[in-house]
Amino acid sequence: MEILNARDEKLSLEYPCDWSYKLIASEVEALKQAIRDVIDEREHKLSHSKNSKGGKYVSMNLDMLVHNEDDRNFIYEALKAHQNIKMVL
């Protein structure tokens, strides 16, 4: 699988591989619930990234093993569509 980055250089991925999603939500517990809803019992690591200046949003990093491009994209889209998640990067 090849992905274009901002400089139009191709990034080659070999699956399975570790992948990191940055998630932004209003509160940590809502974010954790969204992760449970989407990935259920899959092994993952969740770590705090930062809070917005006004404290309205929190961002966290979700690191996990993805098995193929479809798996990686499915998780991204499911997180993005979840009502508790404001943004997925």
Summary of the structure (lengths in Angstrom):
residues: 89
radius of gyration: 13.7
end to end distance: 18.7
largest distance: 39.5
contacts: 218
relative contact order: 0.27
helix: 28%
strand: 40%
